[in-house]
Amino acid sequence: MKKIAIMQPYFFPYLGYISLLKHTDEFILFDTVQFIRHGWIERNRILKQGEGWLYIKAPIVKEARDTLIKDVLINNKEDWKAKIRAQLQPYKKIAPYYRDVISMIEELFENDYDTIVELNKASLEAICDYLGINHDIKVFSKMDLSIEPANAPDEWALNICKALGDIDEYWNPPGGQEFFDRKKYDDAGIKLVFHKSLLSAYDQKREPFEPGLSILDVLMFNSPEKVNKMLDVYELL
């Protein structure tokens, strides 16, 4: 039984995104739709020194409003890697896995990236390798896959599954339930599943707990074994 998930390419995403990736057989980064600035594609959140949180991000070259995700370029004139390193520095004093996570990031940053999709795919693969997660991450625009036109928001995933031809289940985060027509998927012989990660607090070495931060925050405070246990806590709707 083959399970697939299709998500836009997020930048060091939250725990639930990684859980979805872990528990499906194939994960497609959907990059042929319009890029919306100030979402999760070019930025995410980590702890701020003292209290609250702040954004880490990859700077984006300004493009036309209708630019597709696949065409979004990183502004490498800015030393964004150094800035992210500096923003993560406060974890050094409080996070038990700081050195391990920084080593992973340094290895990732050894390479240069022209597009945000390249960076985000590489970062997801690095996270999976760090956690020992088997992964099959594909970029939709590179798949040379011909699909039927989508006439509704829920048909992008459906038509990709139909074009692939060997998909038994399509998994999606629970946030999209309201615009999915389950009958369309049933008629195509594809089971529609909503994956709800049951996120719990962990020790950030301070109060109050800041929920929903980047996976980098989770990795800083928890061993790979503990993180994998956290990723395995979910329900299917």
C-alpha positions, 0 to 999 in steps of 0.5 A: 500500500503506497501512501503519498503526501504533497506539500509546498516546500517549507523552510525548516518546518514545524514538527507536524510537517516532518511527521507527515513526511515520515509516515508517507512513502513518497513526499512531493514538494508542490512548487508550480503554484504562485509564491505567497510572500511572508508564509512558511516557504522562506522563513520560520520561527525559533526562540528569541534570546530572553523571551518570545520568538524571532524569524530565521529566513532566506532572503528572496529576490524580489519578483513579480507578484505572480512568480511561481514557487519554483522560480523564487530565487534566493538573494545570495548577495546577503550573507543569510547563512551567517545571520542564521548561525548568529540567530541560533547562537543563543541556543548554545547555552541552553540546548543540549543538542546544539552542537549536533544540530549546528553540525547538521546545518554547517554541512547543509550550508557547505553547498550553495543554493540558487532557489528556495526549492533547492534549499528547502528540499536539501534541508528536509533531506538533512533533517531526515538523515539526522533523524534516521528517517527514510525519505523519498522527496521529489520536486513536482516541477522536476517530475515531468508528470502530465496531469489533468487540469485542476478545477477545484483546490482539492483536485491538484493532489487528486490529479497528481495521484491519478497520474502517478497511477500506483497511489493507494492513500493520499495524506494531508494535514487536517487544516485542509479538510473543509475544501476536500471532497472525499467522494472524488478520491473514493471514486478514483480508488484513493483513500483520503487521509488527514494526518493530525500530529498531536504536538506536546510541550517539551523542555525549552529550558525556560517558561512559558513554552513557545509552541509551533516553532521550527523543527530546529527548536525541537531538535535543539532540545531533544535527542533524535530518538525522542524526536522520532517518538514525538513524530510518531504521536498522531491520529488519522481523521 
